[in-house]
């Protein structure tokens, strides 16, 4: 590792990557609100809405490992290009159908499933792309900038989607989303990743899938952290279900929840922003501590505390998440071989994508049986215990970080 950091914005490949991924993040953030409003306006059926949303999630869970193999087997920029293009075509098709004045739930289910396939194929390409275009001493800064872009998109996307639906209609909202995905795909034409070693004999698809799983299992620091990520996402899903209920019943209403939620999103952005400016001699120790911070908003809502204290707790918890994501991605990109990086990324995303919806689904029924306090406290304890257990692993404590970069 060199002592002199590479200024990340002087890298043309990274400028293109940041622009394209920012457009893709924003387009992704526009979809759920626009899709929800489109289904509600079309049928008003909660069952239809659940079916359409599930149609996007199921392919993600089923095909993420497949996407990881593809992104390791073929140039990552080509896989990402195809994934963005696929999602863009699906959004344009939805928008066209809405503009023509007819909506078939069957069509929305199919096109949502196509979108889910695009997400499954595109998600594992992020780390290989960063690893390919950014030198090791600048990756922490690069991941920080990408994390800020993702956080801003998460904050701004739902509001932009709502404004588009109200002002120009849901159809044009999907057209705009499709164009954003197309623009994101176009930026990848200038991004180059190293070719695969031609001297190595090509393995079968299933062999590469199994090899990726072996790479994950061989690294205790990796798979134990994946368990921690799954627990945190399970807790986050539960909080997204119970938090608004508690805010409305005990903290002052819907506006209070909006303020608390925005404080959390601001914390997420700040965490990604400050992570490259901090020194982490033991990066996985830092990520474990940051992950454990998510217990704070769980406890704040369990009590519950005053609205301002809940906002601070949620902001600090999400600041930890933003810092964790940036440092974790950088560490993973450094310690995994480039030929297996996308498959590792896919398993990380798979657990996260599966655990959060589970938290969303089970929180309300459980709270209906035993109240909201017990499950939130139990999840807070689980978050802390799991991250303390990760800290106890010698493999986690022995990993040192790269030198500081700008």
PyMOL commands that set and color helices and strands:
alter all, ss='L'
color gray80, all
select helices_A, chain A and resi 8-10+12-42+46-73+76-99+105-123+125-133+136-167+170-190+205-217+220-251+254-275+283-292+295-303+307-335+338-370+372-391+394-398
alter helices_A, ss='H'
color red, helices_A
deselect
rebuild
show_as cartoon
